[in-house]
Amino acid sequence: MGEPVALPAREFPGFQRVVVLDPGHNGGNAANPDIINSPVPDGRGNTKACNTTGTSGNDGYTEHEFTWDVASRVRELLSARGIRVEMTRDSDTGVGPCVDQRAAFANGTGAAAIVSIHADGATGANARGFHVAHSSPPLNDAQGEPSARLAATLRDTLVNSGFTPSTYIGDNGLNPRADLAGLNFAERPAALVECGNMRHPEDAAILESPDGRAGLAVAIAAAITAYLG
């Protein structure tokens, strides 16, 4: 399927509200291990894999399918509110882009907010719930208060929408991290939502349900809208 395609960065000088959605992984990643396992900078002086296949539910429902579906729903909701939405990948059949390429694209739009959408694959009978990450310690001003506020707004809106904060990682639904390249390279406010644990039956019932994904999309779109003010 060839090299991962890095979407060209675009600037919108006359448009004040641009949001970048980053649906995790991609449908062609599993068939191209040499590409997605290639090392790229991680934003803190080390390297990590270009991308990964992502996880899946116990029945085989994949994370890349989930993230594409939810991100597409969020895009539709935000677009209806007059917000310009850009996506870091344009289908669920490609390879990559690498995590550093996704960040470069998002930065190039001058986005008011960057939100990555994922789902987790943790083991453990009681490991369930969502959590929201932002880059910590911050490497620039955008990764400081603006990103922390974006993450907290996402967390609060998801909780108020009836979703359960993580029982196994982070603190009350927030999980600041230094190891996520997309967040480390962010020059605009950025956060990553792990929407739930695909291996937990209660979470899987939400993540694999069209109604559950619609509910997550509504909450994420509402949080982004609230953050933009």
Secondary structure as UniProt FT lines:
FT   TURN            13..14
FT   STRAND          18..23
FT   TURN            27..28
FT   TURN            30..31
FT   HELIX           33..36
FT   STRAND          39..41
FT   STRAND          47..49
FT   TURN            58..59
FT   HELIX           63..80
FT   TURN            81..82
FT   STRAND          84..87
FT   HELIX           99..108
FT   TURN            109..110
FT   STRAND          113..120
FT   TURN            125..126
FT   STRAND          130..133
FT   HELIX           141..143
FT   HELIX           145..160
FT   TURN            161..162
FT   TURN            172..173
FT   HELIX           181..184
FT   STRAND          190..197
FT   TURN            198..199
FT   HELIX           201..207
FT   HELIX           210..228
//
